[in-house]
Amino acid sequence: MKSLYRYLPAISLSAFIVTFSCASAESKNAVALAAANSANTTVANAAPQGATIQIDANGPADTVRVFYKLLREKKFREAIFLTNLRPAIEGLTDSELKDFAVDFESIAGDVPAEIKINGEIISGDSATVTANLPDPNTDKEELQQIKLRKKGEIWVIQTVDEEAEGRIRTEGKQYFYNLRIETHEDEAKKMLERISKAELAHSLQNGGVYTDLQTLVAGGLLPPDVTTSASTGYNFVLTVSSDKKHYSATATPSEYGKSGKVSFLVSQDERGVPSVTSKDNGGKPLVK
């Protein structure tokens, strides 16, 4: 599951562009960020690698370069401070930030050692930087655009639109918590739909009988993370009838109010057609 990954564009490598690239010395942005954050983090000077254009210190392309460098080094607070997601993270304590370690570290692991920046267009206080970044769905590089806006003397990566910015200003540090819940709930529903499709595929290949979750995973019909809540935030339970002619599956938040609120159930009607229902059930599984 992609979790927060798909919501963070400039942080994305196609999706942290949901959506959490790359000269001389370190960007002034990172220095200002470290000071504002009191993190006392120093990033070593590095000549730009992979760039096909000249990168001016403190410019848009340099900001993109620094952002991905910090992200790759798992300096998540410093990296996100270079984006318009800053209000969502500056109020988080170090302990609270660790709550999102799984989400952010999965993103950091996809950042290549070299970011191939090949374009920079500046128009007033707006800029667009183009770079070749890997698509997480295909593992192939594709040309992506990163939008930036200038605030004072600092270029800020625009990872979310104005509507989301307004939400971030309102919710502050709760934004990521709320976003994680929404993301987990959305993907829990999609996982139940995948379970239905996997059961259909298995039944077509096995004389019309259904099977358990482990068999579907072993057969490559479902991803392994369906068996754990570590990355999904949900516990999935698949129940097959004794004659293996019927099944139902539930998705329940592993930590109600933190990883999700809504419980989901996929069940079959009298014709065997599956459908998903949902309800905030206080963290308890739904029953048919």
C-alpha positions as CSV (number, residue, x, y, z in Angstrom):
1,M,0.0,0.0,0.0
2,K,1.1,3.5,-0.7
3,S,-0.3,5.1,2.4
4,L,0.7,8.8,2.6
5,Y,3.0,8.3,-0.3
6,R,0.4,8.9,-2.9
7,Y,-0.7,12.3,-1.4
8,L,2.7,14.0,-1.2
9,P,3.2,15.6,-5.7
10,A,6.6,17.2,-5.4
11,I,7.6,14.6,-2.9
12,S,6.5,12.0,-5.2
13,L,8.6,10.4,-7.8
14,S,5.3,10.5,-9.5
15,A,3.1,10.1,-6.6
16,F,5.7,12.5,-3.2
17,I,4.4,14.3,-7.1
18,V,0.9,13.4,-3.8
19,T,2.0,14.7,-4.0
20,F,6.5,13.7,0.1
21,S,14.4,16.9,-7.3
22,C,18.6,18.0,-7.2
23,A,25.6,24.0,-7.4
24,S,27.8,24.7,-5.4
25,A,27.2,24.6,-1.6
26,E,24.0,23.7,0.3
27,S,21.0,25.7,-0.5
28,K,20.2,28.7,1.7
29,N,16.7,27.2,2.1
30,A,18.1,24.3,4.0
31,V,20.2,26.5,6.2
32,A,17.2,28.7,7.0
33,L,15.1,25.6,7.6
34,A,17.6,24.0,10.0
35,A,17.8,27.3,12.0
36,A,14.0,27.7,12.1
37,N,13.6,24.1,13.2
38,S,16.5,24.2,15.7
39,A,17.4,20.8,14.5
40,N,21.1,21.7,14.3
41,T,21.4,19.5,11.2
42,T,24.2,20.1,8.8
43,V,24.2,18.7,5.3
44,A,27.5,18.2,3.7
45,N,28.4,20.3,0.6
46,A,27.9,18.4,-2.6
47,A,28.3,19.2,-6.3
48,P,25.1,18.6,-8.2
49,Q,25.1,15.1,-9.8
50,G,23.0,14.0,-12.8
51,A,22.0,17.6,-13.7
52,T,22.0,18.6,-17.3
53,I,21.6,22.3,-16.6
54,Q,23.5,24.8,-14.6
55,I,22.1,24.9,-11.0
56,D,22.4,28.3,-9.3
57,A,22.7,28.2,-5.5
58,N,19.4,29.0,-3.7
59,G,17.5,28.8,-7.0
60,P,14.5,26.6,-7.7
61,A,16.5,23.7,-9.1
62,D,18.8,23.9,-6.1
63,T,15.8,23.8,-3.8
64,V,14.6,20.7,-5.5
65,R,18.0,19.1,-5.4
66,V,18.3,19.8,-1.6
67,F,14.8,18.5,-1.0
68,Y,15.5,15.1,-2.5
69,K,18.9,14.9,-0.9
70,L,17.4,15.5,2.6
71,L,14.6,13.1,1.8
72,R,17.0,10.4,0.8
73,E,19.0,11.0,4.0
74,K,15.7,10.5,6.0
75,K,15.9,14.1,7.3
76,F,12.1,14.3,6.9
77,R,11.4,17.4,8.9
78,E,14.1,19.4,7.1
79,A,12.9,18.1,3.7
80,I,9.2,18.9,4.3
81,F,10.1,22.4,5.6
82,L,11.1,23.1,2.0
83,T,7.5,22.5,0.9
84,N,4.2,24.1,1.5
85,L,3.5,21.2,3.8
86,R,5.6,23.0,6.4
87,P,2.6,24.0,8.7
88,A,1.6,20.4,8.9
89,I,4.9,19.3,10.4
90,E,6.5,22.2,12.3
91,G,4.2,21.5,15.2
92,L,5.0,17.8,15.5
93,T,7.4,16.7,18.2
94,D,10.2,14.3,17.3
95,S,8.2,11.6,18.9
96,E,5.0,12.4,16.9
97,L,7.1,12.5,13.7
98,K,8.2,9.0,14.4
99,D,4.5,8.0,14.0
100,F,4.9,8.5,10.3
101,A,8.3,6.7,10.0
102,V,6.9,3.8,7.9
103,D,5.2,6.3,5.5
104,F,8.2,8.5,5.0
105,E,10.9,5.9,5.0
106,S,9.1,4.0,2.2
107,I,9.4,7.2,0.2
108,A,13.0,7.9,1.1
109,G,13.9,4.4,-0.1
110,D,12.7,5.2,-3.6
111,V,14.8,8.4,-4.0
112,P,17.7,7.6,-6.4
113,A,21.3,8.7,-5.5
114,E,21.3,11.0,-8.5
115,I,18.4,13.3,-9.5
116,K,18.5,14.2,-13.2
117,I,17.4,17.8,-13.3
118,N,17.1,19.0,-16.9
119,G,15.0,22.1,-16.8
120,E,14.2,25.3,-14.8
121,I,11.8,28.0,-15.9
122,I,11.3,31.1,-13.6
123,S,8.5,33.5,-14.1
124,G,8.3,36.1,-11.4
125,D,7.7,34.4,-8.1
126,S,6.8,31.1,-9.8
127,A,9.0,28.4,-11.1
128,T,8.9,25.0,-12.7
129,V,11.7,22.5,-12.4
130,T,11.7,19.3,-14.6
131,A,13.6,16.2,-13.6
132,N,13.7,12.5,-14.5
133,L,12.4,10.6,-11.6
134,P,11.4,6.9,-11.2
135,D,7.7,6.0,-11.4
136,P,7.0,3.8,-8.4
137,N,4.5,1.8,-10.4
138,T,6.8,0.9,-13.2
139,D,10.3,1.5,-11.8
140,K,11.1,3.4,-14.9
141,E,12.2,7.0,-15.0
142,E,9.8,9.6,-16.4
143,L,9.9,13.4,-16.9
144,Q,8.2,15.1,-14.0
145,Q,7.5,18.8,-13.2
146,I,8.0,20.3,-9.8
147,K,6.2,23.6,-9.1
148,L,7.7,26.2,-6.8
149,R,6.7,29.6,-5.4
150,K,8.9,32.2,-4.0
151,K,8.3,33.5,-0.5
152,G,10.6,36.3,0.3
153,E,14.1,35.0,-0.6
154,I,13.1,31.4,-0.4
155,W,11.7,29.0,-3.0
156,V,9.0,26.7,-1.7
157,I,8.1,23.4,-3.4
158,Q,4.3,23.2,-4.0
159,T,3.3,19.7,-3.0
160,V,-0.4,20.5,-2.6
161,D,-2.9,22.9,-4.1
162,E,-4.4,26.0,-2.6
163,E,-7.4,24.1,-1.2
164,A,-5.2,21.7,0.6
165,E,-3.0,24.5,1.8
166,G,-6.0,26.0,3.4
167,R,-6.8,22.8,5.1
168,I,-3.2,22.4,6.4
169,R,-3.4,25.9,7.9
170,T,-6.6,25.0,9.6
171,E,-5.6,21.5,10.8
172,G,-1.9,22.2,11.5
173,K,-0.1,19.1,12.8
174,Q,-3.3,17.1,12.8
175,Y,-3.2,17.2,9.0
176,F,-0.9,14.2,8.6
177,Y,-2.9,12.3,11.2
178,N,-6.2,13.0,9.4
179,L,-4.6,12.3,6.1
180,R,-3.3,8.9,7.2
181,I,-6.7,7.9,8.4
182,E,-8.3,8.9,5.2
183,T,-5.6,7.2,3.1
184,H,-5.8,4.0,5.1
185,E,-9.6,3.9,4.9
186,D,-9.6,4.5,1.2
187,E,-7.0,1.7,0.6
188,A,-8.7,-0.7,3.0
189,K,-11.8,-0.5,0.8
190,K,-9.7,-1.1,-2.3
191,M,-8.0,-4.0,-0.7
192,L,-11.3,-5.7,0.0
193,E,-12.2,-5.2,-3.6
194,R,-8.9,-6.8,-4.5
195,I,-9.7,-9.7,-2.3
196,S,-13.0,-10.2,-4.1
197,K,-11.2,-10.2,-7.5
198,A,-8.6,-12.6,-6.1
199,E,-11.2,-15.0,-4.9
200,L,-12.9,-14.8,-8.3
201,A,-9.7,-15.6,-10.1
202,H,-9.0,-18.5,-7.7
203,S,-12.5,-20.0,-8.1
204,L,-12.3,-19.9,-11.9
205,Q,-9.0,-21.8,-11.7
206,N,-10.1,-24.3,-9.0
207,G,-13.6,-25.5,-9.9
208,G,-15.6,-22.7,-8.3
209,V,-14.2,-22.9,-4.7
210,Y,-12.8,-20.1,-2.7
211,T,-9.7,-20.1,-0.4
212,D,-8.0,-18.4,2.5
213,L,-5.9,-15.3,2.6
214,Q,-2.5,-17.0,2.9
215,T,-3.2,-19.1,-0.3
216,L,-4.2,-16.0,-2.2
217,V,-1.0,-14.3,-1.2
218,A,1.2,-17.3,-1.9
219,G,-0.4,-17.5,-5.4
220,G,0.5,-13.9,-6.1
221,L,-3.1,-12.8,-6.2
222,L,-2.7,-10.4,-3.2
223,P,0.2,-8.4,-1.8
224,P,1.9,-9.7,1.4
225,D,1.0,-6.5,3.3
226,V,-2.6,-7.7,3.5
227,T,-1.5,-10.1,6.3
228,T,-0.2,-7.3,8.5
229,S,-1.4,-3.9,9.7
230,A,2.2,-2.4,9.8
231,S,1.8,-0.5,6.6
232,T,-1.9,-0.8,6.0
233,G,-3.3,0.4,9.4
234,Y,-6.0,-2.3,9.0
235,N,-6.5,-5.9,10.0
236,F,-7.9,-8.0,7.2
237,V,-9.8,-11.2,8.0
238,L,-11.1,-13.5,5.3
239,T,-13.7,-16.2,6.2
240,V,-14.5,-19.1,3.8
241,S,-17.6,-21.3,4.3
242,S,-17.0,-25.0,5.1
243,D,-18.0,-26.0,1.6
244,K,-15.8,-23.3,0.2
245,K,-18.6,-21.9,-1.9
246,H,-19.0,-18.6,-0.1
247,Y,-16.7,-16.1,1.6
248,S,-16.7,-12.7,3.4
249,A,-13.9,-10.5,4.5
250,T,-13.5,-7.6,7.0
251,A,-11.1,-4.7,7.3
252,T,-10.9,-3.3,10.8
253,P,-8.7,-0.4,12.0
254,S,-5.7,-1.7,13.9
255,E,-5.8,1.4,16.1
256,Y,-9.2,3.0,16.1
257,G,-9.0,6.8,15.7
258,K,-5.3,6.6,14.8
259,S,-4.9,4.3,11.8
260,G,-8.6,4.5,10.8
261,K,-12.1,4.9,12.0
262,V,-14.3,3.1,9.5
263,S,-14.8,-0.7,9.5
264,F,-15.4,-2.5,6.2
265,L,-17.1,-5.7,5.1
266,V,-17.2,-7.4,1.7
267,S,-19.9,-10.1,1.4
268,Q,-21.8,-11.9,-1.3
269,D,-25.5,-11.7,-2.0
270,E,-27.7,-14.7,-2.8
271,R,-26.3,-14.6,-6.4
272,G,-22.8,-14.6,-5.2
273,V,-22.1,-11.0,-6.2
274,P,-19.8,-9.3,-3.7
275,S,-20.2,-5.8,-2.4
276,V,-18.5,-3.6,0.2
277,T,-20.3,-1.9,3.0
278,S,-18.7,0.4,5.6
279,K,-19.5,2.0,8.9
280,D,-17.8,3.7,11.9
281,N,-18.3,0.8,14.2
282,G,-16.1,2.0,17.0
283,G,-13.1,-0.1,15.9
284,K,-15.1,-3.4,15.8
285,P,-15.4,-5.7,12.8
286,L,-18.6,-5.4,10.7
287,V,-20.8,-8.5,10.5
288,K,-23.2,-9.4,7.8
